[in-house]
Amino acid sequence: MLGVVAQIAGAAAWLSFSGACLVSAAAAYSYLRLNDLSDRRGGSVTQIQAFTGNAAVAGVVGWTLLFGYLGAIAMYAFAFGSFAVELLGTTHPLARPVASVAGIGLFVGLNVLGTRASGISETALVAVKLLVLPVFGCWEFYLSIGVTVVVDGLIAIVVTSLAPTEVIFQNPESALAAEPFMGQVGFTLVSAAAIFSTGSAVNGTLFSAAYFTKGMVGDGLFPDAVGRAGTDGVPTRTVLVLGTVAAGFAAVGSLQGITSFGSLAFIAVFGAMSYLAFRERDGVVSTVVPAFGVVGTSILFPVLLYHLATNEPETFTTVVAVAVVSIELLYFERDTIRDGFHAVE
C-alpha cells in the first residue's frame, strides 16, 4: 500500500500511516476490552452477538469483514504478482494478473491439502522473510502498534524522499524496490523479500478468512453452499470460493480500487467495534480510546468513500453498491423479500 498512499498523500504519507495506526489501535483496544467484559471470547461477530443479541447485525458485520479479507488477499496477490514480474523482467500486460492468480492458486492448493501443509508453508515463508529483511536493517519483530507507527512512518518518509515521483506513480505496488541503494543485488533481495512477505500474507489471510467463514456458516450467517461447518479443518469448498473471488479481484481490479475497497470494509468494522466498546463504557472500558476510534472512523470512512467514488467509479458502483449491499440485503432480508413476492403473487 506504500506506493498507493504516496500517490495520494505525497510527503504526508507518514502522517497517513500514523493516523491509520492510531485508529487501528483504538479498535484493537476495543476488541480487548469487549473480550474482558464478555463471557464469550471472539472477534467482531461474536462480540456483537453477545452484547446486542442481534444476529442480523452481527451477520452484516461478518459479511463486511469477509469482504475486507477478500480485498486484503487481492491486494497482497496484486503485489505478489508485481514483484514476481519485476524479478522475471517481463513487460507482457497479462504477466502481472497471471502471476497474481497463480500465487493465490498456490496457497489455495496448500490450504486444501490441510492445515499442516499451510502451517509449514507459512513458517517457511516467514523464516525466509526474516533472513532477507535484516540485510536492510528492517527487522520484522514489531512489538506493538506503537512501534509499527514509527517504523511505517520512517519507511514512508524514506521512500517518498528518495524514490522519484514518476517511479511511485508508474509502479506504486513495487515502489520500495524501484531504486534500491544496493544496485541489482539490492533490487533482487528486496523483491525476493516482498514475494515471500506477500505470499505469507496471502496464505495467512486466506486461512483466517476460511475459518472465519466456516464459523459464520455454523452460526447460520452464511449460506451452507459455501461449505460445511462440521468439516474438520478448513472446508475445501470454502477455500475454493474465497480464492476464486479474491483471484478475480486481483486479476481485473486496479491497485487503488482493491486497497480502497478493503480499507472501507475494515474501517466500517473497526468503527462498529469502537462504538460497541464506547457503549459499554460503564464496565472497565476507557471512554477516551473507543471514542477516538468512533470519531476517527467516522471521518475516514466518508473521505475514503468519496475517494473511491471519484477515482474508481466502476469499482464503487459494481462492488460496493451492487455486490455488497445486494448480497447482504438478499441474504439477511430473504424472508421479508420472499413474503413480499408471495403477497404480490
C-alpha positions as a LaTeX table, in Angstrom:
\begin{tabular}{lrrr}
\hline
Residue & $x$ (\AA) & $y$ (\AA) & $z$ (\AA) \\
\hline
Met1 & 0.00 & 0.00 & 0.00 \\
Leu2 & 3.00 & 2.30 & 0.39 \\
Gly3 & 3.01 & 3.38 & $-3.25$ \\
Val4 & $-0.76$ & 3.94 & $-3.29$ \\
Val5 & $-0.58$ & 6.12 & $-0.17$ \\
Ala6 & 2.40 & 8.03 & $-1.58$ \\
Gln7 & 0.48 & 8.69 & $-4.82$ \\
Ile8 & $-2.36$ & 10.31 & $-2.89$ \\
Ala9 & $-0.64$ & 11.90 & 0.12 \\
Gly10 & 2.86 & 12.56 & $-1.21$ \\
Ala11 & 5.28 & 13.66 & 1.50 \\
Ala12 & 2.48 & 13.40 & 4.09 \\
Ala13 & 2.35 & 9.60 & 3.64 \\
Trp14 & 3.92 & 9.17 & 7.07 \\
Leu15 & 1.02 & 11.12 & 8.58 \\
Ser16 & $-1.49$ & 8.90 & 6.79 \\
Phe17 & 0.09 & 5.73 & 8.19 \\
Ser18 & 0.31 & 7.24 & 11.65 \\
Gly19 & $-3.35$ & 8.26 & 11.67 \\
Ala20 & $-4.44$ & 4.84 & 10.39 \\
Cys21 & $-2.36$ & 3.07 & 13.02 \\
Leu22 & $-3.83$ & 5.16 & 15.83 \\
Val23 & $-7.39$ & 4.40 & 14.71 \\
Ser24 & $-6.44$ & 0.72 & 14.44 \\
Ala25 & $-5.00$ & 0.89 & 17.95 \\
Ala26 & $-8.31$ & 2.25 & 19.26 \\
Ala27 & $-10.12$ & $-0.64$ & 17.59 \\
Ala28 & $-7.63$ & $-3.16$ & 18.99 \\
Tyr29 & $-8.18$ & $-1.74$ & 22.47 \\
Ser30 & $-11.93$ & $-2.02$ & 21.97 \\
Tyr31 & $-11.67$ & $-5.68$ & 20.94 \\
Leu32 & $-9.60$ & $-6.49$ & 24.03 \\
Arg33 & $-11.85$ & $-4.66$ & 26.47 \\
Leu34 & $-15.01$ & $-6.20$ & 25.00 \\
Asn35 & $-13.48$ & $-9.64$ & 25.46 \\
Asp36 & $-12.75$ & $-8.76$ & 29.08 \\
Leu37 & $-16.38$ & $-7.77$ & 29.60 \\
Ser38 & $-17.95$ & $-10.68$ & 27.73 \\
Asp39 & $-18.43$ & $-14.28$ & 28.79 \\
Arg40 & $-17.67$ & $-15.28$ & 25.20 \\
Arg41 & $-14.26$ & $-14.70$ & 23.67 \\
Gly42 & $-14.04$ & $-13.95$ & 19.99 \\
Gly43 & $-13.97$ & $-11.31$ & 17.29 \\
Ser44 & $-16.45$ & $-8.89$ & 15.76 \\
Val45 & $-19.34$ & $-11.28$ & 15.09 \\
Thr46 & $-19.08$ & $-12.98$ & 18.48 \\
Gln47 & $-18.97$ & $-9.75$ & 20.46 \\
Ile48 & $-21.79$ & $-8.05$ & 18.54 \\
Gln49 & $-23.99$ & $-11.09$ & 19.11 \\
Ala50 & $-23.01$ & $-11.18$ & 22.77 \\
Phe51 & $-23.71$ & $-7.50$ & 23.50 \\
Thr52 & $-26.63$ & $-6.78$ & 21.16 \\
Gly53 & $-28.24$ & $-10.18$ & 20.66 \\
Asn54 & $-28.90$ & $-9.15$ & 17.06 \\
Ala55 & $-27.82$ & $-11.92$ & 14.69 \\
Ala56 & $-28.68$ & $-9.87$ & 11.59 \\
Val57 & $-26.37$ & $-7.00$ & 12.58 \\
Ala58 & $-23.64$ & $-9.49$ & 13.51 \\
Gly59 & $-24.08$ & $-11.12$ & 10.11 \\
Val60 & $-23.81$ & $-7.83$ & 8.24 \\
Val61 & $-20.60$ & $-7.02$ & 10.12 \\
Gly62 & $-19.33$ & $-10.53$ & 9.41 \\
Trp63 & $-20.02$ & $-10.19$ & 5.69 \\
Thr64 & $-18.36$ & $-6.77$ & 5.65 \\
Leu65 & $-15.29$ & $-8.15$ & 7.41 \\
Leu66 & $-15.15$ & $-11.06$ & 4.97 \\
Phe67 & $-15.16$ & $-8.66$ & 2.03 \\
Gly68 & $-12.32$ & $-6.83$ & 3.76 \\
Tyr69 & $-10.39$ & $-10.11$ & 3.95 \\
Leu70 & $-11.03$ & $-10.74$ & 0.26 \\
Gly71 & $-9.79$ & $-7.25$ & $-0.56$ \\
Ala72 & $-6.68$ & $-7.84$ & 1.55 \\
Ile73 & $-5.95$ & $-11.16$ & $-0.19$ \\
Ala74 & $-6.38$ & $-9.49$ & $-3.59$ \\
Met75 & $-4.09$ & $-6.62$ & $-2.55$ \\
Tyr76 & $-1.36$ & $-8.98$ & $-1.37$ \\
Ala77 & $-1.74$ & $-11.07$ & $-4.53$ \\
Phe78 & $-1.53$ & $-7.96$ & $-6.70$ \\
Ala79 & 1.79 & $-7.03$ & $-5.08$ \\
Phe80 & 2.95 & $-10.67$ & $-5.21$ \\
Gly81 & 2.40 & $-10.70$ & $-8.98$ \\
Ser82 & 4.02 & $-7.29$ & $-9.45$ \\
Phe83 & 7.24 & $-8.24$ & $-7.68$ \\
Ala84 & 7.33 & $-11.60$ & $-9.47$ \\
Val85 & 7.07 & $-9.79$ & $-12.81$ \\
Glu86 & 9.80 & $-7.37$ & $-11.76$ \\
Leu87 & 12.13 & $-10.27$ & $-11.00$ \\
Leu88 & 11.31 & $-12.04$ & $-14.26$ \\
Gly89 & 11.87 & $-8.85$ & $-16.20$ \\
Thr90 & 8.80 & $-9.25$ & $-18.40$ \\
Thr91 & 6.56 & $-6.43$ & $-19.59$ \\
His92 & 3.69 & $-8.50$ & $-21.01$ \\
Pro93 & 0.38 & $-6.91$ & $-19.95$ \\
Leu94 & $-1.03$ & $-10.24$ & $-18.78$ \\
Ala95 & 2.05 & $-11.22$ & $-16.76$ \\
Arg96 & 1.00 & $-9.49$ & $-13.55$ \\
Pro97 & $-2.60$ & $-10.77$ & $-13.48$ \\
Val98 & $-1.44$ & $-14.31$ & $-14.30$ \\
Ala99 & 1.23 & $-14.21$ & $-11.59$ \\
Ser100 & $-1.28$ & $-12.86$ & $-9.04$ \\
Val101 & $-3.85$ & $-15.55$ & $-9.83$ \\
Ala102 & $-1.13$ & $-18.22$ & $-9.80$ \\
Gly103 & 0.00 & $-17.02$ & $-6.37$ \\
Ile104 & $-3.50$ & $-17.32$ & $-4.95$ \\
Gly105 & $-3.88$ & $-20.71$ & $-6.65$ \\
Leu106 & $-0.71$ & $-21.95$ & $-4.97$ \\
Phe107 & $-1.92$ & $-21.09$ & $-1.48$ \\
Val108 & $-5.45$ & $-22.29$ & $-2.17$ \\
Gly109 & $-3.85$ & $-25.63$ & $-3.00$ \\
Leu110 & $-1.81$ & $-25.64$ & 0.19 \\
Asn111 & $-4.89$ & $-24.87$ & 2.29 \\
Val112 & $-6.88$ & $-27.57$ & 0.51 \\
Leu113 & $-4.13$ & $-30.05$ & 1.35 \\
Gly114 & $-4.72$ & $-29.29$ & 5.01 \\
Thr115 & $-3.76$ & $-27.19$ & 7.99 \\
Arg116 & $-0.38$ & $-28.88$ & 8.35 \\
Ala117 & 0.72 & $-28.05$ & 4.80 \\
Ser118 & $-0.47$ & $-24.47$ & 5.15 \\
Gly119 & 1.22 & $-24.06$ & 8.52 \\
Ile120 & 4.54 & $-25.46$ & 7.29 \\
Ser121 & 4.50 & $-23.15$ & 4.26 \\
Glu122 & 3.69 & $-20.14$ & 6.47 \\
Thr123 & 6.59 & $-20.95$ & 8.80 \\
Ala124 & 8.97 & $-21.33$ & 5.85 \\
Leu125 & 7.82 & $-18.07$ & 4.25 \\
Val126 & 8.22 & $-16.11$ & 7.46 \\
Ala127 & 11.64 & $-17.70$ & 8.10 \\
Val128 & 12.95 & $-16.69$ & 4.67 \\
Lys129 & 11.47 & $-13.21$ & 5.06 \\
Leu130 & 13.26 & $-12.74$ & 8.36 \\
Leu131 & 16.53 & $-13.88$ & 6.81 \\
Val132 & 16.33 & $-11.32$ & 4.00 \\
Leu133 & 14.97 & $-8.23$ & 5.74 \\
Pro134 & 17.80 & $-7.85$ & 8.32 \\
Val135 & 20.15 & $-7.14$ & 5.41 \\
Phe136 & 18.35 & $-3.81$ & 5.16 \\
Gly137 & 18.05 & $-3.34$ & 8.91 \\
Cys138 & 14.27 & $-3.77$ & 8.74 \\
Trp139 & 13.56 & $-6.37$ & 11.41 \\
Glu140 & 10.05 & $-7.81$ & 11.37 \\
Phe141 & 9.75 & $-8.02$ & 15.15 \\
Tyr142 & 7.01 & $-5.43$ & 15.59 \\
Leu143 & 6.45 & $-5.46$ & 19.32 \\
Ser144 & 3.39 & $-3.21$ & 19.37 \\
Ile145 & 1.23 & $-0.91$ & 17.33 \\
Gly146 & 3.29 & 1.99 & 18.67 \\
Val147 & 6.47 & 0.57 & 17.14 \\
Thr148 & 4.58 & $-0.06$ & 13.91 \\
Val149 & 3.56 & 3.60 & 13.75 \\
Val150 & 7.20 & 4.66 & 13.98 \\
Val151 & 8.51 & 2.06 & 11.51 \\
Asp152 & 5.79 & 2.68 & 8.90 \\
Gly153 & 6.24 & 6.41 & 9.25 \\
Leu154 & 10.00 & 6.21 & 8.78 \\
Ile155 & 9.70 & 3.92 & 5.76 \\
Ala156 & 7.16 & 6.28 & 4.20 \\
Ile157 & 9.45 & 9.28 & 4.75 \\
Val158 & 12.47 & 7.48 & 3.28 \\
Val159 & 10.69 & 6.17 & 0.18 \\
Thr160 & 8.82 & 9.40 & $-0.63$ \\
Ser161 & 12.05 & 11.33 & $-0.15$ \\
Leu162 & 14.35 & 9.09 & $-2.24$ \\
Ala163 & 12.14 & 7.48 & $-4.88$ \\
Pro164 & 11.40 & 9.71 & $-7.89$ \\
Thr165 & 7.77 & 10.77 & $-8.18$ \\
Glu166 & 7.43 & 9.16 & $-11.61$ \\
Val167 & 8.58 & 5.82 & $-10.21$ \\
Ile168 & 5.97 & 5.92 & $-7.44$ \\
Phe169 & 3.21 & 6.75 & $-9.92$ \\
Gln170 & 4.29 & 4.17 & $-12.51$ \\
Asn171 & 4.97 & 1.34 & $-10.07$ \\
Pro172 & 3.11 & 2.05 & $-6.81$ \\
Glu173 & 2.90 & $-1.62$ & $-5.85$ \\
Ser174 & 6.68 & $-2.10$ & $-6.10$ \\
Ala175 & 7.99 & 1.40 & $-5.38$ \\
Leu176 & 10.09 & 0.13 & $-2.49$ \\
Ala177 & 12.25 & $-1.91$ & $-4.89$ \\
Ala178 & 12.32 & 0.63 & $-7.69$ \\
Glu179 & 15.73 & 2.12 & $-6.91$ \\
Pro180 & 17.44 & 0.18 & $-4.11$ \\
Phe181 & 20.61 & 1.57 & $-2.63$ \\
Met182 & 22.47 & $-1.73$ & $-3.23$ \\
Gly183 & 22.01 & $-1.84$ & $-7.02$ \\
Gln184 & 20.83 & $-5.02$ & $-8.73$ \\
Val185 & 21.65 & $-7.13$ & $-5.67$ \\
Gly186 & 19.51 & $-4.88$ & $-3.50$ \\
Phe187 & 16.69 & $-4.95$ & $-6.05$ \\
Thr188 & 16.74 & $-8.76$ & $-6.11$ \\
Leu189 & 16.80 & $-9.04$ & $-2.32$ \\
Val190 & 14.00 & $-6.53$ & $-1.78$ \\
Ser191 & 11.87 & $-8.15$ & $-4.48$ \\
Ala192 & 12.50 & $-11.64$ & $-3.08$ \\
Ala193 & 11.64 & $-10.47$ & 0.43 \\
Ala194 & 8.48 & $-8.84$ & $-0.93$ \\
Ile195 & 7.42 & $-12.04$ & $-2.72$ \\
Phe196 & 7.85 & $-14.10$ & 0.45 \\
Ser197 & 6.16 & $-11.40$ & 2.52 \\
Thr198 & 3.13 & $-11.02$ & 0.26 \\
Gly199 & 2.93 & $-14.79$ & $-0.21$ \\
Ser200 & 2.89 & $-15.22$ & 3.54 \\
Ala201 & 0.14 & $-12.60$ & 3.77 \\
Val202 & $-1.99$ & $-14.33$ & 1.10 \\
Asn203 & $-1.58$ & $-17.69$ & 2.84 \\
Gly204 & $-2.33$ & $-16.41$ & 6.35 \\
Thr205 & $-5.28$ & $-14.24$ & 5.35 \\
Leu206 & $-6.83$ & $-16.97$ & 3.20 \\
Phe207 & $-6.51$ & $-19.45$ & 6.08 \\
Ser208 & $-8.05$ & $-16.99$ & 8.56 \\
Ala209 & $-10.84$ & $-15.98$ & 6.18 \\
Ala210 & $-11.74$ & $-19.62$ & 5.54 \\
Tyr211 & $-12.01$ & $-20.40$ & 9.25 \\
Phe212 & $-13.96$ & $-17.19$ & 9.80 \\
Thr213 & $-16.40$ & $-18.17$ & 7.03 \\
Lys214 & $-16.71$ & $-21.66$ & 8.50 \\
Gly215 & $-17.76$ & $-20.14$ & 11.82 \\
Met216 & $-20.34$ & $-17.92$ & 10.13 \\
Val217 & $-21.79$ & $-20.93$ & 8.30 \\
Gly218 & $-22.06$ & $-22.71$ & 11.65 \\
Asp219 & $-23.90$ & $-19.71$ & 13.13 \\
Gly220 & $-26.34$ & $-19.63$ & 10.22 \\
Leu221 & $-24.96$ & $-16.29$ & 9.00 \\
Phe222 & $-23.62$ & $-17.62$ & 5.71 \\
Pro223 & $-25.15$ & $-19.88$ & 3.02 \\
Asp224 & $-24.48$ & $-23.60$ & 3.51 \\
Ala225 & $-23.50$ & $-23.85$ & $-0.15$ \\
Val226 & $-20.18$ & $-22.16$ & 0.69 \\
Gly227 & $-19.02$ & $-25.04$ & 2.91 \\
Arg228 & $-19.84$ & $-27.38$ & 5.74 \\
Ala229 & $-19.33$ & $-26.07$ & 9.25 \\
Gly230 & $-18.84$ & $-29.58$ & 10.65 \\
Thr231 & $-15.84$ & $-30.32$ & 8.45 \\
Asp232 & $-12.52$ & $-30.90$ & 10.22 \\
Gly233 & $-10.03$ & $-28.18$ & 9.41 \\
Val234 & $-10.64$ & $-25.70$ & 6.61 \\
Pro235 & $-13.57$ & $-26.66$ & 4.30 \\
Thr236 & $-12.25$ & $-27.22$ & 0.78 \\
Arg237 & $-15.26$ & $-25.61$ & $-0.86$ \\
Thr238 & $-14.85$ & $-22.52$ & 1.29 \\
Val239 & $-11.20$ & $-22.09$ & 0.37 \\
Leu240 & $-12.00$ & $-22.53$ & $-3.32$ \\
Val241 & $-14.82$ & $-19.97$ & $-3.24$ \\
Leu242 & $-12.76$ & $-17.37$ & $-1.35$ \\
Gly243 & $-9.72$ & $-17.97$ & $-3.54$ \\
Thr244 & $-11.73$ & $-17.63$ & $-6.74$ \\
Val245 & $-13.35$ & $-14.34$ & $-5.69$ \\
Ala246 & $-10.04$ & $-12.87$ & $-4.47$ \\
Ala247 & $-8.30$ & $-14.01$ & $-7.67$ \\
Gly248 & $-10.97$ & $-12.23$ & $-9.70$ \\
Phe249 & $-10.40$ & $-9.02$ & $-7.75$ \\
Ala250 & $-6.63$ & $-9.30$ & $-8.17$ \\
Ala251 & $-6.84$ & $-10.06$ & $-11.89$ \\
Val252 & $-9.21$ & $-7.33$ & $-13.07$ \\
Gly253 & $-9.15$ & $-4.74$ & $-10.27$ \\
Ser254 & $-6.81$ & $-1.77$ & $-10.00$ \\
Leu255 & $-4.47$ & $-1.49$ & $-7.04$ \\
Gln256 & $-6.18$ & 1.67 & $-5.78$ \\
Gly257 & $-9.60$ & 0.11 & $-6.16$ \\
Ile258 & $-8.64$ & $-3.06$ & $-4.31$ \\
Thr259 & $-6.92$ & $-1.28$ & $-1.43$ \\
Ser260 & $-9.68$ & 1.31 & $-1.07$ \\
Phe261 & $-12.39$ & $-1.34$ & $-1.09$ \\
Gly262 & $-10.65$ & $-3.49$ & 1.52 \\
Ser263 & $-9.89$ & $-0.46$ & 3.67 \\
Leu264 & $-13.51$ & 0.66 & 3.59 \\
Ala265 & $-14.61$ & $-2.69$ & 4.96 \\
Phe266 & $-12.10$ & $-2.66$ & 7.80 \\
Ile267 & $-12.83$ & 0.97 & 8.70 \\
Ala268 & $-16.53$ & 0.14 & 8.96 \\
Val269 & $-15.91$ & $-2.88$ & 11.20 \\
Phe270 & $-13.34$ & $-1.05$ & 13.35 \\
Gly271 & $-15.80$ & 1.80 & 13.80 \\
Ala272 & $-18.57$ & $-0.61$ & 14.82 \\
Met273 & $-16.36$ & $-2.29$ & 17.42 \\
Ser274 & $-15.16$ & 1.05 & 18.79 \\
Tyr275 & $-18.77$ & 2.21 & 19.11 \\
Leu276 & $-19.76$ & $-1.02$ & 20.85 \\
Ala277 & $-16.91$ & $-0.60$ & 23.34 \\
Phe278 & $-17.87$ & 3.04 & 23.90 \\
Arg279 & $-21.47$ & 1.97 & 24.54 \\
Glu280 & $-20.24$ & $-0.48$ & 27.16 \\
Arg281 & $-18.04$ & 2.15 & 28.85 \\
Asp282 & $-19.70$ & 1.62 & 32.23 \\
Gly283 & $-17.57$ & $-1.51$ & 32.61 \\
Val284 & $-13.77$ & $-1.47$ & 32.67 \\
Val285 & $-13.61$ & 0.24 & 29.28 \\
Ser286 & $-11.95$ & 3.63 & 28.99 \\
Thr287 & $-14.17$ & 6.23 & 27.38 \\
Val288 & $-11.49$ & 8.19 & 25.53 \\
Val289 & $-9.90$ & 5.44 & 23.42 \\
Pro290 & $-13.11$ & 3.94 & 21.94 \\
Ala291 & $-14.45$ & 7.47 & 21.39 \\
Phe292 & $-11.31$ & 8.28 & 19.42 \\
Gly293 & $-11.91$ & 5.15 & 17.33 \\
Val294 & $-15.50$ & 6.18 & 16.61 \\
Val295 & $-14.55$ & 9.73 & 15.65 \\
Gly296 & $-11.58$ & 8.57 & 13.59 \\
Thr297 & $-13.52$ & 6.02 & 11.57 \\
Ser298 & $-16.43$ & 8.45 & 11.17 \\
Ile299 & $-14.02$ & 10.85 & 9.47 \\
Leu300 & $-12.03$ & 8.30 & 7.48 \\
Phe301 & $-14.98$ & 6.34 & 6.07 \\
Pro302 & $-16.70$ & 9.17 & 4.12 \\
Val303 & $-13.35$ & 10.57 & 2.98 \\
Leu304 & $-12.25$ & 7.19 & 1.59 \\
Leu305 & $-15.72$ & 6.55 & 0.17 \\
Tyr306 & $-15.52$ & 9.85 & $-1.68$ \\
His307 & $-12.05$ & 8.98 & $-2.96$ \\
Leu308 & $-13.26$ & 5.59 & $-4.20$ \\
Ala309 & $-16.35$ & 7.07 & $-5.85$ \\
Thr310 & $-14.42$ & 9.80 & $-7.66$ \\
Asn311 & $-11.29$ & 7.84 & $-8.62$ \\
Glu312 & $-12.67$ & 4.30 & $-9.00$ \\
Pro313 & $-16.32$ & 4.84 & $-10.04$ \\
Glu314 & $-16.65$ & 1.42 & $-11.68$ \\
Thr315 & $-15.30$ & $-0.33$ & $-8.59$ \\
Phe316 & $-17.50$ & 1.78 & $-6.35$ \\
Thr317 & $-20.67$ & 1.07 & $-8.35$ \\
Thr318 & $-20.08$ & $-2.60$ & $-9.08$ \\
Val319 & $-18.52$ & $-3.85$ & $-5.89$ \\
Val320 & $-19.81$ & $-1.56$ & $-3.14$ \\
Ala321 & $-23.25$ & $-0.52$ & $-4.35$ \\
Val322 & $-24.26$ & $-3.72$ & $-6.14$ \\
Ala323 & $-22.37$ & $-6.69$ & $-4.73$ \\
Val324 & $-22.08$ & $-5.90$ & $-1.03$ \\
Val325 & $-25.43$ & $-4.18$ & $-0.46$ \\
Ser326 & $-27.43$ & $-6.52$ & $-2.69$ \\
Ile327 & $-25.93$ & $-9.73$ & $-1.32$ \\
Glu328 & $-26.32$ & $-8.65$ & 2.30 \\
Leu329 & $-29.91$ & $-7.47$ & 1.83 \\
Leu330 & $-30.91$ & $-10.54$ & $-0.18$ \\
Tyr331 & $-29.43$ & $-12.89$ & 2.39 \\
Phe332 & $-30.42$ & $-11.28$ & 5.68 \\
Glu333 & $-33.79$ & $-10.00$ & 4.50 \\
Arg334 & $-34.58$ & $-13.03$ & 2.33 \\
Asp335 & $-37.66$ & $-13.99$ & 4.38 \\
Thr336 & $-39.13$ & $-10.48$ & 4.10 \\
Ile337 & $-38.38$ & $-10.32$ & 0.39 \\
Arg338 & $-39.89$ & $-13.76$ & $-0.21$ \\
Asp339 & $-43.03$ & $-12.80$ & 1.73 \\
Gly340 & $-43.30$ & $-9.68$ & $-0.39$ \\
Phe341 & $-43.14$ & $-11.68$ & $-3.62$ \\
His342 & $-45.81$ & $-14.03$ & $-2.30$ \\
Ala343 & $-48.05$ & $-11.08$ & $-1.46$ \\
Val344 & $-47.65$ & $-9.66$ & $-4.99$ \\
Glu345 & $-48.49$ & $-13.05$ & $-6.49$ \\
\hline
\end{tabular}
